[in-house]
């Protein structure tokens, strides 16, 4: 949860950017190109900040076990490194988006589930890199995928509504998304913990952990299978997919409620458009 106004602001910015990523293919061509140029412009601003930032920065990597925060590493890096990272991301995404033709964007828009999974994988990679670059806590917190679930649920609901599908299909899509996104995090935690890569994905430093519900203290051998299973794989593959499903359904339900008051699904509009007009009765 955000603890400062900077956390909340960074989270809001990333949430808006994530929404733009998800809905990007549905924008008119000129708006897509404008968004791509803005993304590249953001990368150039980050480059200017990087050039004017000197010194070394130290930051702790913070994760959560069932709501309990823990620190796994004190990272140290050049203070300009996080800005250079944002420069690369902004220029890469902006250039790639400008190169996408309108017909290609339309085809990509039909793969909405893959789009959401790709977004989550990108954010996971970005957060890991930011933590290794000793980025501010607000940045790394905002780059997490936890708060994507309601947004992804709304995105799925909109696409399924246009296909004339409902709750069951939404739940199924959210489960696929949850296990793809959290499965990637679990794999990263496994590798990071076994190899001692640092970041909050590396749980090898947590040798004494108090369970937040029972109060019982568990002791682990660093890098052991029991440690990685208990602190990494089981939460990521059991607890977090359930959260993603419930939060996604909440977001999808809100989206359906709002969309229902605006316009009928596309399938209904098409059906109504091609339905023959009733014959007049002769009088």
KABEL-V969648 format. One record per pair of residues at least 24 apart in sequence whose C-alpha atoms are under 6 Angstrom apart, sorted by the first residue. I is the first residue (numbers start at 1). J is the second residue. Records with the same first field share a line. If there is no record, write none. Layout:
I: J / J
//
This chain:
7: 138
10: 142
11: 142
25: 105 / 109
33: 98
36: 94 / 97 / 98
39: 90 / 94
40: 90 / 91 / 94
43: 87 / 90 / 91
46: 83 / 87
47: 84 / 87
50: 80 / 83 / 84
53: 80
55: 79
58: 134
59: 134
61: 199 / 200
62: 200
63: 200
72: 200 / 205
75: 134
76: 134
77: 133 / 134
82: 133 / 135
120: 181
131: 199
149: 244 / 247 / 248
150: 247 / 248 / 251
153: 248 / 249 / 251 / 252
154: 251 / 252 / 255
157: 252
161: 265
162: 265 / 266
174: 245
178: 241 / 244
182: 236
186: 233 / 236
193: 223
194: 223
//
